[in-house]
Amino acid sequence: MDRIDLRSDTVSWPTPDMRRAMAEAPVGDDVYGEDPTVNRLEALAAEKLGKEAGLFVASGTMGNLVAVLAHCGRGDEIILGDRAHTHIYEAGGISALGGVHPRPVSVQPDGTLPLDAIRRAIRPVDVHFPRTRLIALENTQGTVGGIPVPKSYIDAVGEIAREHGLKLHIDGARIFNAATALGCPVAELVAAADSVTFCLSKGLIAPVGSVLVGSRAFIDEARRARKILGGGMRQAGILAAAGLIALEKMTLRLDEDHAHARMLAEGLAEMPAIEIDPGRVMTNMVFFALREEAGMTAPALAERLKAYNIWMMARDDRGFRAVTHYWIRREHIAQVLDAIRKELS
Ligand SMILES: *Cc1c(COP(=O)(O)O)cnc(C)c1O
């Protein structure tokens, strides 16, 4: 029996067509710029996101790091969310390797950073202060439940960035989920950004990789930063081949994952021992919590669900995160709801 794995969309594995495309991909030395499959992926990603050029990188973490290294110098400052992935889950790479100083601003429940807080965080010219160089947003905002951040807000932040001569980066690990949920073409959604990273290996289910896009000059710099980090890969077309399918096909079906997440949320909302606001389930993430009356902790329930072949992530003592993806089908959602109902009854 297949494992029903809702811990993350990163646990998704490639489709048979991806594996075939990987086996048959034309390849070359990508450090020489000669891998035709990588070149196609980078060009297609740039075109889809409405930017000049793209760079295939090993992970979302590497994409964000090379973006920050290309935008900022040592001692420069980046304004970013206090619950942003780059601030919390990327091992402090921007500081450790870039000497870049983070200026966290509080992430709101709707995934935005307040515009006035961003304005206040921009440093005036003063010998005491680091130089503000970059603003970074995340879309969807993972830590508040995969909330998509709308174009009007991104445009407003872009306006602030331009007024102050700053750059705007979007950590769009799940930007196609955001575009799908908002019904906004992805290129329009990120039009105000100077650079965007997105993951091929989450909801788009390629086995490895992310793409960073931006202007040609910026991508030239980022390519250098990638080389410094040891990310110059050779016949990487084998990986990019799966990424092409991810970008061409998997971006078109994310509404299915969102519908499954909603189904799960609505089912959970009917259980008295569960606390959830199904209205906040807008993409492929479902955050919920056990009430006192559940009589067990989230880690204990997660452990019990393994007996049903269901894997889910306890976020803390009471809270859960469940993430839908290509390999989670409608009937799996019904099985998950049945198992939870049974364990909590
Ligand atoms: C997953 C994720 C990343 C990093 O991606 P990896 O490929 O795991 O390094 C960056 N930002 C956000 C918002 C993510 O969800």
The ligand as an ORCA input file, in Angstrom:
! r2SCAN-3c Opt
* xyz 0 1
  C      11.276     24.948      0.623
  C      11.451     26.403      0.650
  C      12.673     26.991      0.356
  C      13.959     26.205      0.162
  O      13.897     25.187     -0.687
  P      14.889     23.931     -0.562
  O      14.830     23.418     -1.953
  O      14.282     23.049      0.451
  O      16.236     24.431     -0.194
  C      12.754     28.355      0.358
  N      11.692     29.117      0.643
  C      10.491     28.594      0.928
  C       9.348     29.498      1.219
  C      10.330     27.220      0.957
  O       9.139     26.710      1.272
*
